[in-house]
Amino acid sequence: MDIIFLQALEIETVIGIYDWERKIKQKVVFDIEMGADIRKSASTDHIDDTLNYKAVAKHVIAYVEESHFQLVETLAEKVAGIVIDEFKVPWVKVTLNKLGAIRGARGVGIIIERGNKG
């Protein structure tokens, strides 16, 4: 399996459990790896034969900007579901980094991997 990836995709959203966090937007950073078979697109050199990472990024950005989750776990799970369901990939790995959440740490977050059941 080949992997198409988005790295360091920065998005501002409402995320967090504290009252003050519910009133502001905070920056989260995604790394998204998506399973793909690029052999056809490599031979045809045509965008319609591959996973369009720009379309994935635009969809994820729009979704995350409008979301209002408390937990990074929930947000990561929803993004993984979007990538699998909307873009028909067999496997996705989502790394979500909530910058500045813990003093002294560059970031904290979660890494999840999900596969398509169908």
DSSP file (Angstrom, degrees, kcal/mol; ACC not computed):
  #  RESIDUE AA STRUCTURE BP1 BP2  ACC     N-H-->O    O-->H-N    N-H-->O    O-->H-N    TCO  KAPPA ALPHA  PHI   PSI    X-CA   Y-CA   Z-CA
    1    1 A M              0   0    0      0, 0.0     2,-0.2     0, 0.0    36,-0.2   0.000 360.0 360.0 360.0 139.3    0.0    0.0    0.0
    2    2 A D  E     -A   36   0A   0     34,-2.7    34,-2.5     2,-0.0     2,-0.5  -0.560 360.0-136.5 -93.6 163.6    1.2    3.5   -0.8
    3    3 A I  E     -A   35   0A   0     32,-0.2     2,-0.4    -2,-0.2    32,-0.2  -0.984  12.6-168.5-128.8 124.8    0.7    6.5    1.5
    4    4 A I  E     -A   34   0A   0     30,-2.6    30,-2.8    -2,-0.5     2,-0.3  -0.924  25.2-167.4-103.7 135.1   -0.4   10.0    0.5
    5    5 A F  E     -A   33   0A   0     -2,-0.4     2,-0.4    28,-0.2    28,-0.2  -0.911  29.7-155.1-133.1 155.0    0.0   12.4    3.3
    6    6 A L  E     -A   32   0A   0     26,-2.6    26,-2.7    -2,-0.3     2,-0.4  -0.992  26.5-160.8-116.5 130.2   -0.8   15.9    4.5
    7    7 A Q  E     -     0   0A   0     -2,-0.4    24,-0.2    24,-0.2    23,-0.0  -0.950  60.7  -5.4-122.7 133.3    1.8   17.2    7.0
    8    8 A A  E    S+     0   0A   0     -2,-0.4     2,-0.9     1,-0.2    23,-0.2   0.895  70.7 179.4  57.7  47.7    1.4   20.1    9.5
    9    9 A L  E     -A   30   0A   0     21,-2.9    21,-2.3    -3,-0.2     2,-0.4  -0.720  15.4-153.7 -80.5 107.4   -2.1   21.2    8.4
   10   10 A E  E     +A   29   0A   0     -2,-0.9     2,-0.3    19,-0.2    19,-0.2  -0.718  21.0 168.1 -92.7 129.9   -2.8   24.0   10.8
   11   11 A I  E     -A   28   0A   0     17,-2.6    17,-3.0    -2,-0.4     2,-0.4  -0.996  28.0-136.0-140.3 141.5   -6.5   24.8   11.6
   12   12 A E  E     +A   27   0A   0     -2,-0.3     2,-0.3    15,-0.2    15,-0.2  -0.855  39.5 147.1-100.1 135.0   -8.1   27.0   14.2
   13   13 A T  E     -A   26   0A   0     13,-2.5    13,-3.5    -2,-0.4     2,-0.6  -0.960  54.1 -91.7-155.1 166.0  -11.1   25.6   16.0
   14   14 A V  E     +d   68   0B   0     53,-1.0    55,-0.6    50,-0.3     2,-0.3  -0.814  58.9 152.8 -85.2 120.2  -13.0   25.6   19.3
   15   15 A I  E     +d   69   0B   0     -2,-0.6    55,-0.2     6,-0.5     2,-0.2  -0.976  19.1  69.4-151.9 133.9  -11.6   22.7   21.2
   16   16 A G        -     0   0    0     53,-1.1    55,-0.1    -2,-0.3    -2,-0.0  -0.633  64.1-110.0 139.4 164.9  -11.3   22.0   24.9
   17   17 A I  S    S+     0   0    0     -2,-0.2     2,-0.2    53,-0.1    -1,-0.1   0.591  83.0  90.2-101.6 -15.0  -13.2   21.2   28.2
   18   18 A Y  S >> S-     0   0    0     52,-0.1     4,-1.2     1,-0.1     3,-0.6  -0.553  80.9-120.4 -89.5 151.5  -12.7   24.5   30.1
   19   19 A D  G >4 S+     0   0    0      1,-0.3     3,-0.6     2,-0.2     4,-0.4   0.887 113.9  53.0 -53.9 -43.3  -15.2   27.4   29.9
   20   20 A W  G >4 S+     0   0    0      1,-0.2     3,-0.9     2,-0.2     4,-0.3   0.834 105.8  54.8 -65.7 -30.1  -12.5   29.8   28.6
   21   21 A E  G X4 S+     0   0    0     -3,-0.6     3,-0.7     1,-0.2    -6,-0.5   0.765  99.5  60.9 -72.5 -24.3  -11.6   27.3   25.8
   22   22 A R  G << S+     0   0    0     -4,-1.2    -1,-0.2    -3,-0.6    -2,-0.2   0.588 103.5  52.3 -76.9 -10.1  -15.3   27.2   24.6
   23   23 A K  G <  S+     0   0    0     -3,-0.9     2,-0.3    -4,-0.4    -1,-0.2   0.467 108.4  47.9-105.3  -4.3  -15.1   31.0   23.9
   24   24 A I  S <  S-     0   0    0     -3,-0.7     2,-0.4    -4,-0.3    -9,-0.3  -0.846  76.5-115.3-132.0 166.0  -12.0   31.1   21.7
   25   25 A K        -     0   0    0     -2,-0.3     2,-0.3   -11,-0.1   -11,-0.3  -0.876  30.7-165.5-101.1 139.0  -10.4   29.3   18.7
   26   26 A Q  E     -A   13   0A   0    -13,-3.5   -13,-2.5    -2,-0.4     2,-0.4  -0.888  23.6-107.4-121.4 154.0   -7.2   27.4   19.2
   27   27 A K  E     -A   12   0A   0     -2,-0.3    72,-0.9   -15,-0.2     2,-0.3  -0.660  33.8-178.4 -84.1 130.9   -4.7   26.1   16.7
   28   28 A V  E     -AB  11  98A   0    -17,-3.0   -17,-2.6    -2,-0.4     2,-0.5  -0.933  13.8-147.5-120.6 152.0   -4.6   22.4   16.1
   29   29 A V  E     -AB  10  97A   0     68,-2.5    68,-2.8    -2,-0.3     2,-0.4  -0.980  10.9-160.3-125.3 129.0   -2.1   20.7   13.7
   30   30 A F  E     -AB   9  96A   0    -21,-2.3   -21,-2.9    -2,-0.5     2,-0.5  -0.875  13.8-170.5-110.0 139.2   -2.9   17.6   11.7
   31   31 A D  E     - B   0  95A   0     64,-2.1    64,-3.0    -2,-0.4     2,-0.5  -1.000  19.5-172.7-115.2 126.3   -0.7   15.1   10.1
   32   32 A I  E     -AB   6  94A   0    -26,-2.7   -26,-2.6    -2,-0.5     2,-0.5  -0.977  10.9-171.0-127.4 121.2   -2.8   12.7    8.0
   33   33 A E  E     -AB   5  93A   0     60,-2.7    60,-2.7    -2,-0.5     2,-0.4  -0.936  10.7-167.0-109.2 132.6   -1.5    9.6    6.2
   34   34 A M  E     -AB   4  92A   0    -30,-2.8   -30,-2.6    -2,-0.5    58,-0.2  -0.975  19.6-125.6-127.9 128.3   -3.9    7.9    3.8
   35   35 A G  E     +A    3   0A   0     56,-3.0    56,-0.3    -2,-0.4     2,-0.3  -0.462  43.5 154.9 -68.9 138.9   -3.5    4.5    2.3
   36   36 A A  E     -A    2   0A   0    -34,-2.5   -34,-2.7    -2,-0.2     2,-0.6  -0.981  45.8-127.4-157.1 161.2   -3.8    4.5   -1.5
   37   37 A D        +     0   0    0     -2,-0.3     3,-0.4   -36,-0.2     4,-0.3  -0.945  27.2 177.9-114.7 106.6   -2.7    2.6   -4.6
   38   38 A I     >  +     0   0    0     -2,-0.6     4,-2.6     1,-0.2     5,-0.2   0.357  50.6 101.7 -93.8   6.2   -1.0    5.1   -6.8
   39   39 A R  H  > S+     0   0    0      1,-0.2     4,-1.6     2,-0.2    -1,-0.2   0.904  82.7  47.2 -60.0 -43.2    0.0    2.7   -9.6
   40   40 A K  H  > S+     0   0    0     -3,-0.4     4,-2.5     1,-0.2     5,-0.3   0.949 115.2  45.0 -64.8 -47.4   -2.9    3.8  -12.0
   41   41 A S  H  > S+     0   0    0      8,-0.6     4,-2.7    -4,-0.3     5,-0.4   0.856 109.5  56.7 -66.0 -33.1   -2.3    7.5  -11.5
   42   42 A A  H  < S+     0   0    0     -4,-2.6    -1,-0.2     1,-0.2    -2,-0.2   0.858 112.9  41.1 -64.6 -33.5    1.5    7.0  -11.8
   43   43 A S  H  < S+     0   0    0     -4,-1.6    -2,-0.2    -3,-0.3    -1,-0.2   0.843 124.1  35.6 -83.8 -33.4    0.9    5.5  -15.2
   44   44 A T  H  < S-     0   0    0     -4,-2.5    -2,-0.2    -5,-0.2    -3,-0.2   0.732  89.0-145.0 -90.5 -23.0   -1.8    7.9  -16.5
   45   45 A D     <  +     0   0    0     -4,-2.7     2,-0.4    -5,-0.3    -3,-0.1   0.872  54.3 134.3  59.2  38.7   -0.4   11.0  -14.8
   46   46 A H    >   -     0   0    0     -5,-0.4     3,-1.8    -6,-0.1    -1,-0.2  -0.974  60.1-140.0-126.5 133.9   -4.0   12.2  -14.2
   47   47 A I  G >  S+     0   0    0     -2,-0.4     3,-1.6     1,-0.3    -1,-0.1   0.785  99.8  66.0 -59.9 -31.6   -5.5   13.6  -11.1
   48   48 A D  G 3  S+     0   0    0      1,-0.3    -1,-0.3     3,-0.1     4,-0.1   0.638  96.3  58.8 -67.7 -12.1   -8.8   11.7  -11.5
   49   49 A D  G <  S+     0   0    0     -3,-1.8    -8,-0.6    -8,-0.1     2,-0.3   0.217 106.0  49.7-101.3  13.9   -6.8    8.5  -10.9
   50   50 A T  S <  S-     0   0    0     -3,-1.6     2,-0.6    -9,-0.1   -12,-0.1  -0.846  96.7 -80.8-140.4 175.8   -5.5    9.3   -7.5
   51   51 A L        -     0   0    0     -2,-0.3     2,-1.1   -17,-0.1     3,-0.1  -0.752  45.2-135.5 -80.8 118.4   -6.5   10.6   -4.1
   52   52 A N     >  -     0   0    0     -2,-0.6     4,-1.9     1,-0.2     3,-0.4  -0.647  18.9-170.3 -81.4  99.3   -6.7   14.4   -4.4
   53   53 A Y  H  > S+     0   0    0     -2,-1.1     4,-2.6     1,-0.2    -1,-0.2   0.775  83.7  59.0 -65.7 -26.0   -4.9   15.6   -1.3
   54   54 A K  H  > S+     0   0    0      2,-0.2     4,-2.5     1,-0.2    -1,-0.2   0.914 106.4  48.0 -67.1 -41.0   -6.1   19.2   -2.0
   55   55 A A  H  > S+     0   0    0     -3,-0.4     4,-2.1     2,-0.2    -2,-0.2   0.898 111.8  50.1 -64.8 -40.3   -9.7   18.1   -1.9
   56   56 A V  H  X S+     0   0    0     -4,-1.9     4,-2.7     2,-0.2     5,-0.2   0.952 111.6  48.2 -60.8 -49.2   -9.0   16.2    1.4
   57   57 A A  H  X S+     0   0    0     -4,-2.6     4,-2.9     1,-0.2     5,-0.2   0.919 111.2  49.5 -59.3 -46.1   -7.4   19.2    2.9
   58   58 A K  H  X S+     0   0    0     -4,-2.5     4,-2.2     1,-0.2    -1,-0.2   0.900 113.1  47.1 -61.5 -41.2  -10.2   21.6    1.9
   59   59 A H  H  X S+     0   0    0     -4,-2.1     4,-2.3     2,-0.2    -2,-0.2   0.935 114.4  46.1 -66.7 -46.5  -12.8   19.2    3.3
   60   60 A V  H  X S+     0   0    0     -4,-2.7     4,-2.9     2,-0.2     5,-0.3   0.924 112.6  50.6 -63.1 -45.2  -10.9   18.7    6.6
   61   61 A I  H  X S+     0   0    0     -4,-2.9     4,-2.6    -5,-0.2     5,-0.2   0.943 111.7  47.2 -58.0 -49.7  -10.2   22.4    7.0
   62   62 A A  H  X S+     0   0    0     -4,-2.2     4,-1.1    -5,-0.2    -1,-0.2   0.911 115.6  45.8 -60.0 -43.6  -13.9   23.3    6.5
   63   63 A Y  H  X S+     0   0    0     -4,-2.3     4,-0.8    -5,-0.2     3,-0.4   0.951 114.9  45.1 -65.1 -50.2  -15.1   20.6    8.9
   64   64 A V  H >< S+     0   0    0     -4,-2.9     3,-0.8     1,-0.2   -50,-0.3   0.889 108.2  56.9 -65.5 -40.4  -12.6   21.4   11.7
   65   65 A E  H 3< S+     0   0    0     -4,-2.6    -1,-0.2    -5,-0.3   -51,-0.2   0.841 113.0  41.7 -59.7 -32.4  -13.1   25.2   11.5
   66   66 A E  H 3< S+     0   0    0     -4,-1.1    -1,-0.2    -3,-0.4    -2,-0.2   0.537  96.1 102.6 -91.6  -8.0  -16.8   24.7   12.1
   67   67 A S    <<  -     0   0    0     -3,-0.8   -53,-1.0    -4,-0.8    -3,-0.0  -0.321  47.6-169.0 -78.6 160.4  -16.5   22.0   14.8
   68   68 A H  E     +d   14   0B   0    -55,-0.1   -53,-0.2    -2,-0.0     2,-0.1  -0.357  26.6 156.9-143.6  55.9  -16.9   22.6   18.6
   69   69 A F  E     -d   15   0B   0    -55,-0.6   -53,-1.1     1,-0.1     3,-0.1  -0.459  38.0-148.7 -85.7 157.2  -15.6   19.4   20.3
   70   70 A Q  S    S+     0   0    0    -55,-0.2     2,-0.4    -2,-0.1    -1,-0.1   0.846  80.1  51.5 -86.4 -40.5  -14.4   19.1   23.8
   71   71 A L     >  -     0   0    0      1,-0.1     4,-1.7   -55,-0.1     3,-0.1  -0.783  66.1-143.9-107.9 141.3  -11.9   16.3   23.2
   72   72 A V  H  > S+     0   0    0     -2,-0.4     4,-2.7     1,-0.2     5,-0.2   0.810 104.5  63.7 -64.9 -29.0   -9.1   15.9   20.7
   73   73 A E  H  > S+     0   0    0      2,-0.2     4,-2.1     1,-0.2    -1,-0.2   0.919 103.4  45.9 -60.0 -44.1  -10.0   12.2   20.7
   74   74 A T  H  > S+     0   0    0      2,-0.2     4,-2.4     1,-0.2    -2,-0.2   0.929 113.2  48.9 -65.5 -45.9  -13.5   13.1   19.3
   75   75 A L  H  X S+     0   0    0     -4,-1.7     4,-2.3     1,-0.2    -2,-0.2   0.916 111.6  48.9 -62.0 -44.2  -12.1   15.5   16.7
   76   76 A A  H  X S+     0   0    0     -4,-2.7     4,-2.5     1,-0.2    -1,-0.2   0.911 111.3  50.3 -62.2 -42.4   -9.5   13.0   15.5
   77   77 A E  H  X S+     0   0    0     -4,-2.1     4,-2.1    -5,-0.2    -2,-0.2   0.908 110.8  49.0 -62.8 -42.7  -12.1   10.2   15.2
   78   78 A K  H  X S+     0   0    0     -4,-2.4     4,-2.2     2,-0.2    -1,-0.2   0.909 111.5  48.9 -64.5 -42.5  -14.4   12.4   13.2
   79   79 A V  H  X S+     0   0    0     -4,-2.3     4,-2.3     2,-0.2    -2,-0.2   0.914 110.0  51.4 -64.9 -42.4  -11.6   13.5   10.8
   80   80 A A  H  X S+     0   0    0     -4,-2.5     4,-2.3     1,-0.2     5,-0.2   0.917 109.9  50.5 -59.4 -42.3  -10.6    9.8   10.3
   81   81 A G  H  X S+     0   0    0     -4,-2.1     4,-3.0     1,-0.2     5,-0.4   0.895 108.5  51.6 -62.9 -41.2  -14.2    9.0    9.5
   82   82 A I  H  X>S+     0   0    0     -4,-2.2     4,-2.7     2,-0.2     5,-0.7   0.935 110.6  48.0 -60.4 -46.9  -14.5   11.7    6.9
   83   83 A V  H  X5S+     0   0    0     -4,-2.3     4,-1.2     1,-0.2     6,-0.7   0.922 117.4  41.5 -63.4 -44.0  -11.3   10.7    5.1
   84   84 A I  H  X5S+     0   0    0     -4,-2.3     4,-0.8    -5,-0.2     5,-0.3   0.948 123.6  36.6 -68.4 -48.3  -12.4    7.0    5.0
   85   85 A D  H  <5S+     0   0    0     -4,-3.0    -3,-0.2    -5,-0.2    -2,-0.2   0.926 124.7  36.1 -74.3 -45.8  -16.0    7.6    4.1
   86   86 A E  H  <5S+     0   0    0     -4,-2.7    -3,-0.2    -5,-0.4    -1,-0.2   0.818 128.6  32.3 -80.2 -31.1  -15.8   10.6    1.8
   87   87 A F  H  <<S-     0   0    0     -4,-1.2    -1,-0.2    -5,-0.7    -2,-0.2   0.358  97.9-130.0-112.7   4.1  -12.5    9.7    0.0
   88   88 A K     <  +     0   0    0     -4,-0.8    -4,-0.2     1,-0.2    -3,-0.2   0.842  45.9 160.7  54.4  43.5  -12.8    5.9    0.1
   89   89 A V        -     0   0    0     -6,-0.7    -1,-0.2    -5,-0.3   -53,-0.1  -0.721  40.3-140.3 -91.8 148.0   -9.4    5.2    1.4
   90   90 A P  S    S+     0   0    0      0, 0.0    26,-2.3     0, 0.0     2,-0.3   0.696  82.7  16.8 -79.1 -17.9   -8.8    1.8    3.0
   91   91 A W  E     - C   0 115A   0    -56,-0.3   -56,-3.0    24,-0.3     2,-0.3  -0.992  61.2-176.4-156.2 142.0   -6.6    3.1    5.9
   92   92 A V  E     -BC  34 114A   0     22,-2.5    22,-2.6    -2,-0.3     2,-0.5  -0.999  11.4-160.7-142.7 144.5   -5.9    6.4    7.6
   93   93 A K  E     -BC  33 113A   0    -60,-2.7   -60,-2.7    -2,-0.3     2,-0.5  -0.991  15.4-168.0-122.7 120.8   -3.6    7.6   10.3
   94   94 A V  E     -BC  32 112A   0     18,-2.7    18,-2.6    -2,-0.5     2,-0.5  -0.945   7.1-170.9-114.9 123.3   -4.5   10.9   11.9
   95   95 A T  E     -BC  31 111A   0    -64,-3.0   -64,-2.1    -2,-0.5     2,-0.5  -0.968   7.5-170.4-110.0 123.0   -2.1   12.7   14.3
   96   96 A L  E     -BC  30 110A   0     14,-2.9    14,-2.0    -2,-0.5     2,-0.5  -0.967   1.5-169.9-118.2 122.3   -3.7   15.7   16.0
   97   97 A N  E     -BC  29 109A   0    -68,-2.8   -68,-2.5    -2,-0.5     2,-1.0  -0.954  11.0-157.2-115.1 119.7   -1.5   18.1   18.0
   98   98 A K  E >   -BC  28 108A   0     10,-4.0     3,-1.3    -2,-0.5    10,-1.2  -0.827  26.3-139.3 -96.4 100.0   -3.1   20.7   20.2
   99   99 A L  E 3  S+ C   0 107A   0     -2,-1.0     8,-0.2   -72,-0.9   -72,-0.2  -0.289  74.8   5.0 -64.4 138.4   -0.4   23.3   20.4
  100  100 A G  T 3  S+     0   0    0      6,-1.1    -1,-0.2     5,-0.3     7,-0.1   0.624  83.0 130.4  71.0  14.2    0.3   24.9   23.8
  101  101 A A  S <  S+     0   0    0     -3,-1.3     2,-0.5     1,-0.2    -2,-0.1   0.817  72.7  38.4 -71.6 -29.3   -2.2   22.8   25.7
  102  102 A I  S >  S-     0   0    0      3,-0.3     3,-2.2     6,-0.0    -1,-0.2  -0.985  92.4-116.3-125.2 125.3    0.4   22.0   28.4
  103  103 A R  T 3  S+     0   0    0     -2,-0.5     3,-0.1     1,-0.3     4,-0.0  -0.353 102.8  20.6 -59.0 132.3    2.9   24.5   29.7
  104  104 A G  T 3  S+     0   0    0      1,-0.3     2,-0.4    -2,-0.1    -1,-0.3   0.290 105.6  98.3  91.4  -9.7    6.4   23.4   28.9
  105  105 A A    <   -     0   0    0     -3,-2.2    -5,-0.3     1,-0.1    -3,-0.3  -0.914  69.6-141.4-111.9 138.2    5.3   21.0   26.1
  106  106 A R  S    S-     0   0    0     -2,-0.4    -6,-1.1     1,-0.2     2,-0.3   0.863  80.5 -33.4 -61.6 -35.6    5.4   22.0   22.4
  107  107 A G  E     -C   99   0A   0     -8,-0.2     2,-0.3    -7,-0.1    -1,-0.2  -0.975  51.6-146.8-173.6 166.0    2.1   20.1   22.0
  108  108 A V  E     +C   98   0A   0    -10,-1.2   -10,-4.0    -2,-0.3     2,-0.3  -0.936  36.8 112.9-137.6 161.8   -0.1   17.3   23.1
  109  109 A G  E     -C   97   0A   0     -2,-0.3     2,-0.3   -12,-0.3   -12,-0.2  -0.940  49.2 -73.3 172.4-147.4   -2.5   15.2   21.2
  110  110 A I  E     -C   96   0A   0    -14,-2.0   -14,-2.9    -2,-0.3     2,-0.4  -0.986  15.5-151.4-148.3 151.2   -3.5   11.8   19.8
  111  111 A I  E     +C   95   0A   0     -2,-0.3     2,-0.3   -16,-0.2   -16,-0.2  -0.996  23.3 175.7-125.0 125.4   -2.6    9.5   17.0
  112  112 A I  E     -C   94   0A   0    -18,-2.6   -18,-2.7    -2,-0.4     2,-0.4  -0.957  16.5-158.4-128.9 150.7   -5.2    7.1   15.7
  113  113 A E  E     +C   93   0A   0     -2,-0.3     2,-0.3   -20,-0.2   -20,-0.2  -0.993  15.7 178.7-124.8 135.3   -5.3    4.6   12.9
  114  114 A R  E     -C   92   0A   0    -22,-2.6   -22,-2.5    -2,-0.4     2,-0.3  -0.984  11.7-154.9-137.1 147.1   -8.5    3.4   11.3
  115  115 A G  E     -C   91   0A   0     -2,-0.3     2,-0.3   -24,-0.2   -24,-0.3  -0.876  30.2-101.1-120.0 155.6   -9.3    1.1    8.5
  116  116 A N        -     0   0    0    -26,-2.3   -35,-0.0    -2,-0.3   -31,-0.0  -0.577  22.8-155.2 -74.4 129.4  -12.3    0.8    6.2
  117  117 A K              0   0    0     -2,-0.3    -1,-0.1     1,-0.2    -2,-0.0   0.661 360.0 360.0 -78.9 -16.5  -14.7   -1.9    7.3
  118  118 A G              0   0    0    -28,-0.0    -1,-0.2    -3,-0.0    -2,-0.0   0.458 360.0 360.0-110.6 360.0  -16.1   -2.3    3.8
